[in-house]
Amino acid sequence: MTLRDIPFTTIDGEETSLSTLGGRAALVVNVASKCGLTPQYEQLEELQRTYGDRGLTVVGFPCNQFLGQEPGDAEEIKTFCSTSYGVTFPLMGKVRVNGRRKHPLYAALRETPDAEGKAGRVQWNFEKFLVDADGRVTRFRPTTTPDDPAVVSAIESAIAA
């Protein structure tokens, strides 16, 4: 099974995987509604609007693992994201990104080193993993904003391939 074939569940309870995106690149992000980094939703939505027609899908994975900063249920999360930030990109069901019960997708993503060569645990909410059509991954830590030139450059390379 490839990284793009690992199954997960949408926020509406449907099973899916990154392979259902076809040849599109995916920016996988663990998100939270009550975090100091929550305003990144706005930049993530802007990436979706800018690059969605060109081959990128932002994929949000709510995670309550960091100080309980995503306590809501599926309906609360969807309402918050749509009314507060106008989110149109797909949201998935809540996942764990670290620990013994981490989701298999995150178990695989965590093997990718960041720009400093460090792999392993997800540091916090809004860690970003860009997965290209061939399953190659580029990792960006939480404080790297979605509109950072390194993120934008990686996206443009992934959708041009």
C-alpha positions, -999 to 999 in steps of 0.1 A, spaced: 0 0 0 13 34 -9 10 66 12 -18 78 -12 -37 46 -6 -39 47 32 -76 50 41 -91 76 64 -126 89 71 -141 122 60 -157 145 86 -190 131 73 -180 95 79 -171 84 44 -140 63 38 -115 79 14 -78 83 7 -54 107 -10 -56 85 -41 -92 96 -46 -78 130 -55 -64 115 -87 -32 131 -98 -37 161 -75 -12 173 -49 -25 174 -13 -15 197 15 -23 176 46 -26 197 77 -36 188 113 -60 216 123 -75 229 155 -102 256 162 -88 269 195 -51 273 188 -30 304 184 -23 292 149 -60 288 140 -58 320 118 -38 298 94 -72 285 82 -75 318 62 -42 312 44 -50 275 38 -83 285 22 -65 311 1 -41 283 -11 -72 262 -20 -88 290 -39 -55 300 -57 -43 265 -66 -74 243 -65 -81 247 -102 -44 240 -109 -41 207 -91 -39 212 -53 -63 201 -26 -58 212 10 -69 184 33 -76 193 70 -74 167 97 -88 180 130 -67 169 160 -74 173 197 -40 160 208 -24 194 216 -39 208 248 -74 199 238 -75 226 212 -100 208 189 -127 197 214 -157 200 191 -176 172 173 -179 170 135 -208 194 132 -192 220 155 -159 218 136 -176 221 102 -197 251 114 -166 268 129 -145 264 98 -172 275 73 -185 305 93 -152 317 108 -129 312 78 -151 303 48 -133 269 45 -142 250 14 -114 225 14 -122 190 26 -121 182 63 -116 147 77 -126 130 109 -105 137 140 -72 119 141 -43 113 164 -10 124 149 14 111 176 15 83 201 6 46 200 -28 53 184 -16 77 157 -34 74 124 -15 52 98 -14 82 74 4 103 100 27 73 110 39 74 73 40 112 70 61 116 102 89 97 85 95 127 63 122 151 76 116 189 77 139 215 62 164 210 90 165 172 85 144 163 115 116 137 111 94 122 138 67 136 160 43 163 148 52 193 169 19 211 171 -13 220 153 -10 231 117 20 210 107 19 207 69 28 178 46 27 184 9 21 151 -9 27 152 -47 10 130 -72 38 104 -69 36 103 -31 67 124 -24 63 144 7 76 178 18 72 188 55 66 222 70 65 228 107 35 245 124 50 280 125 57 280 88 27 298 75 8 285 45 17 316 25 55 312 32 75 314 0 89 279 7 54 264 9 42 283 -22 73 272 -42 68 236 -32 32 237 -42 40 252 -75 66 225 -82 42 198 -71 14 209 -94 37 215 -123 51 179 -122 
